[in-house]
Amino acid sequence: MPDAAHGGIYRPRKPQDSQYYRCIEDHFQEFERIYDDRFPKKYGFLRPYVKQIIYRYLDCGILHNGFARVKCGECGHEYLLAFSCKRRHFCPSCHQKRVVEFGEWLCEEVLKDVPHRHFVFSIPKILRRYFLYDRNLLSDLTRSTWETLKEFFQEALPEEDAVPGAVIAIHTFGDFLGWHPHLHVLCTDGCFYGNGPAGAGFRVSHLFDVKQMEEIFRHKVFKILLKKEKITGELVELVSGWRHSGFNVFCGSRIQPGSEDAIENLARYIIRASFSQERMTYIPEESKVVYRSKDGKDEKIFDALEWLAAMPACA
């Protein structure tokens, strides 16, 4: 039970005082009304669940929307705990809890004590719009990433039944909430092989050429888009002929077994929210939002309605 003696005094948060909350409260109804006329071409259709989540966020953490009374059986101290929406991305408080729990769960219950690496798979700008207007393609992109990793590692190792382990998270946002689908992967640096749920053994991969992995990934993405008739063979030839095709695979340095802090921080990073409250400033008098880059050196000014369009599109 949090109390003064243990340095854990409960202080209820006040979400309605944040600039993020005030921006949504001031403009979301108008945003719903004008979205179909102004934003579908740039941000795609407004998914129905976004409205539900936003309205649940507006009720989150506010006592008059419901609460539990928490009482210590020993000292009798009690306080009121407002109900939370338990939604991710759009509610900064609830999403942060999810991020922390995910990192702990991954380290304690999922990941084996073997080396890992952080990979990032990116696609060129010319292809990104297809994933904006057809979100089902994001699942195909995830599958392509997994198949690329599996094929690459299996070719690099001698065991016939070798299989890597991977956790893949889709990110659809850039620094200023531009549409930028890419995938963050926490992957074993090698493969499990043999019998059993995690294999009888594990073999670390040797040094490899990331460009080869990039070529496999590019082939698989083109194959999906051609099969779904999103692109033509002419576009494939065009992009393939570029000196820099826009496909890219980043490979981080090896994370050795026992580096739990590094693994947990990476696990939290790959499911972070698409935006940061701390980097936004809401100017109600002008109905504008100023959003700063991660390093604080640049900023972009949105009108409030466009900010509300960009935020859910990239979540």
Secondary structure, 3 states (H helix, E strand, C coil): CCCHHHCCCCCCCCHHHCHHHHHHHHHHHHHHHHHHHHCHHHHCCCCHHHHHHHHHHHHCCCHHHCEEEEECCCCCCEEEEECCCCCCCCCHHHHHHHHHHHHHHHHHHHCCCCCEEEEEEECCHHHHHHHHHCCHHHHHHHHHHHHHHHHHHHHHCCCCCCECCEEEEEEEECCCCCEEEEEEEEEECEEEECCCCCCCEEEECCCCCHHHHHHHHHHHHHHHHHHCCCCCHHHHHHHHCCCCCCCEEEECCCECCCCHHHHHHHHHHHCCCCCCHHHEEEECCCCEEEEECCCCCCEEEEEHHHHHHHHHHCC
